[in-house]
């Protein structure tokens, strides 16, 4: 229950992040404020976007065979990419219908179109106990033939 409350608070936090900003030009120079400018300063109201517009809409993949191929490949390649203490103990949370998204993998040197698959993995720690399911993202090429990378999904 507490996790659900914290999750909702985290979701609601960015809602107040976009407020009116005033650009004020006074005797000391230019400064920005969320409050009205002092009477001796010239005010220029700035318009901020209501939400981050740089994000492109996510395109879900509907090819079920591709998604199953990607899910199987990501499971097989997990131990080659992620450093688990006991790779033989891995448990994968199974989805009846795997879902994936089109994505772009970017590095310092190149960009590649990819398929992004969300996975939940549980593994044993060095004491032999399971730590609980954690979320990861697996990136493959568009044909689901080669893993391009993994990352831990930190919104839990």
Backbone torsions as a table, in degrees:
resi	resn	phi	psi	omega
1	UNK	NA	-43.3	179.8
2	UNK	-63.5	-38.0	177.9
3	UNK	-61.3	-39.1	179.9
4	UNK	-65.5	-40.3	179.3
5	UNK	-65.4	-45.1	178.9
6	UNK	-62.3	-42.2	179.0
7	UNK	-59.2	-44.2	179.8
8	UNK	-65.7	-37.7	177.3
9	UNK	-65.1	-39.8	178.4
10	UNK	-65.2	-39.1	178.1
11	UNK	-66.3	-37.4	-176.6
12	UNK	-79.5	-20.0	-176.2
13	UNK	-56.2	-45.5	-177.8
14	UNK	-68.6	-15.0	-176.4
15	UNK	-61.8	-33.9	-179.7
16	UNK	-88.7	1.2	-174.2
17	UNK	-75.2	-22.0	-178.1
18	UNK	-102.4	103.1	-178.0
19	UNK	-125.2	174.1	177.2
20	UNK	-72.0	136.9	177.7
21	UNK	-123.7	134.1	178.6
22	UNK	-107.8	134.4	174.0
23	UNK	-96.5	117.5	-175.0
24	UNK	-111.3	133.3	176.2
25	UNK	-118.0	111.0	-178.8
26	UNK	-123.8	-171.2	-178.8
27	UNK	-61.5	-29.9	-178.6
28	UNK	-85.0	-7.4	-179.1
29	UNK	124.0	-164.1	-177.6
30	UNK	-93.4	136.1	174.4
31	UNK	-146.3	162.4	-177.7
32	UNK	-115.4	143.1	-177.6
33	UNK	-149.0	148.0	174.0
34	UNK	-87.2	-5.5	177.1
35	UNK	-103.7	160.3	177.1
36	UNK	-58.2	147.2	-180.0
37	UNK	-67.4	152.3	174.4
38	UNK	-59.3	160.4	-175.1
39	UNK	-64.7	-24.1	-179.4
40	UNK	-90.1	8.2	-178.9
41	UNK	-116.5	149.1	176.7
42	UNK	-82.7	132.6	-176.3
43	UNK	-104.7	132.8	170.7
44	UNK	-126.0	115.7	-179.8
45	UNK	-78.8	132.9	-179.9
46	UNK	-104.4	139.3	178.1
47	UNK	-96.8	123.3	176.1
48	UNK	-106.0	150.9	178.6
49	UNK	-66.1	149.7	179.4
50	UNK	-75.1	-20.7	175.2
51	UNK	-153.9	158.7	179.4
52	UNK	-61.3	120.3	-175.5
53	UNK	-96.7	-3.2	-179.6
54	UNK	-74.8	-17.9	179.7
55	UNK	-76.4	129.6	175.1
56	UNK	-85.7	150.4	177.9
57	UNK	-61.6	142.7	-179.0
58	UNK	-79.3	134.2	178.6
59	UNK	-103.3	116.3	178.2
60	UNK	-76.7	149.2	179.7
61	UNK	-95.6	130.8	-177.1
62	UNK	-105.6	-7.0	179.7
63	UNK	-73.8	102.6	-174.2
64	UNK	-63.4	-40.1	179.3
65	UNK	-62.2	-43.6	177.8
66	UNK	-61.0	-44.2	-179.2
67	UNK	-63.7	-40.4	178.0
68	UNK	-66.6	-39.3	178.4
69	UNK	-63.8	-44.3	179.4
70	UNK	-64.0	-44.9	-179.6
71	UNK	-60.7	-44.4	179.6
72	UNK	-64.7	-43.7	179.8
73	UNK	-63.2	-42.9	-179.4
74	UNK	-62.7	-39.1	177.8
75	UNK	-64.2	-46.6	-177.5
76	UNK	-63.8	-40.6	-174.4
77	UNK	-86.1	-5.2	-175.7
78	UNK	-53.6	-47.7	-176.1
79	UNK	-68.0	-21.5	177.3
80	UNK	-78.3	-21.8	-173.7
81	UNK	-108.8	-32.9	-174.2
82	UNK	-111.6	136.3	-175.2
83	UNK	-87.0	84.6	177.3
84	UNK	-91.4	146.1	179.5
85	UNK	-64.9	-39.9	-178.1
86	UNK	-131.2	83.1	-176.6
87	UNK	-58.0	-25.3	179.8
88	UNK	-72.3	-12.9	-176.7
89	UNK	-95.6	2.9	-174.2
90	UNK	-58.9	134.2	172.9
91	UNK	-121.5	132.9	179.2
92	UNK	-108.6	133.5	175.2
93	UNK	-75.9	120.1	-174.9
94	UNK	-85.8	135.1	172.6
95	UNK	-105.7	134.9	177.1
96	UNK	-61.3	-38.3	179.7
97	UNK	-127.0	103.2	179.2
98	UNK	-64.2	148.5	178.2
99	UNK	-128.3	146.0	179.6
100	UNK	-145.0	166.1	-178.4
101	UNK	-132.9	153.0	170.7
102	UNK	-74.0	141.6	-178.6
103	UNK	-148.8	172.2	173.8
104	UNK	-123.6	122.7	174.8
105	UNK	-86.6	125.7	-179.3
106	UNK	-121.0	138.0	173.1
107	UNK	-133.9	-177.8	-179.9
108	UNK	-61.7	-28.6	-171.4
109	UNK	-108.9	-21.4	-173.7
110	UNK	-157.2	164.9	174.0
111	UNK	-126.9	141.4	178.7
112	UNK	-141.1	138.9	174.5
113	UNK	-72.4	140.8	-172.9
114	UNK	-145.0	170.0	170.3
115	UNK	-108.4	129.8	-179.4
116	UNK	-106.4	122.7	-178.3
117	UNK	-120.3	127.8	177.1
118	UNK	-87.7	135.0	-178.1
119	UNK	-133.2	149.9	172.7
120	UNK	-120.6	125.2	-173.4
121	UNK	-127.3	137.7	174.5
122	UNK	-118.1	139.6	-179.9
123	UNK	-148.0	160.6	178.2
124	UNK	-79.8	146.4	174.3
125	UNK	-90.6	-173.2	-176.2
126	UNK	-70.0	-13.0	175.9
127	UNK	-91.2	-3.1	178.4
128	UNK	90.1	5.5	179.3
129	UNK	-102.8	147.4	177.4
130	UNK	-73.6	140.5	-175.2
131	UNK	-92.9	-12.2	-177.0
132	UNK	104.0	156.3	-176.8
133	UNK	-68.6	133.5	174.0
134	UNK	-121.5	150.9	-177.2
135	UNK	-93.3	139.5	177.2
136	UNK	-134.8	160.3	174.5
137	UNK	-119.6	129.3	177.2
138	UNK	-108.1	132.6	178.0
139	UNK	-112.9	128.1	175.8
140	UNK	-124.2	169.4	173.7
141	UNK	-67.4	171.5	-174.2
142	UNK	-66.7	-18.7	179.2
143	UNK	-94.6	-5.7	-179.4
144	UNK	72.4	31.6	-176.9
145	UNK	-107.4	-18.4	-175.0
146	UNK	-145.2	132.3	176.4
147	UNK	-79.0	131.5	179.0
148	UNK	-97.8	-23.4	179.6
149	UNK	168.1	170.1	177.0
150	UNK	-131.3	155.3	170.0
151	UNK	-148.1	151.6	176.8
152	UNK	-80.9	135.8	-179.7
153	UNK	-95.5	110.5	-167.8
154	UNK	-89.1	-0.7	-179.4
155	UNK	-86.3	77.2	177.7
156	UNK	-127.4	NA	NA
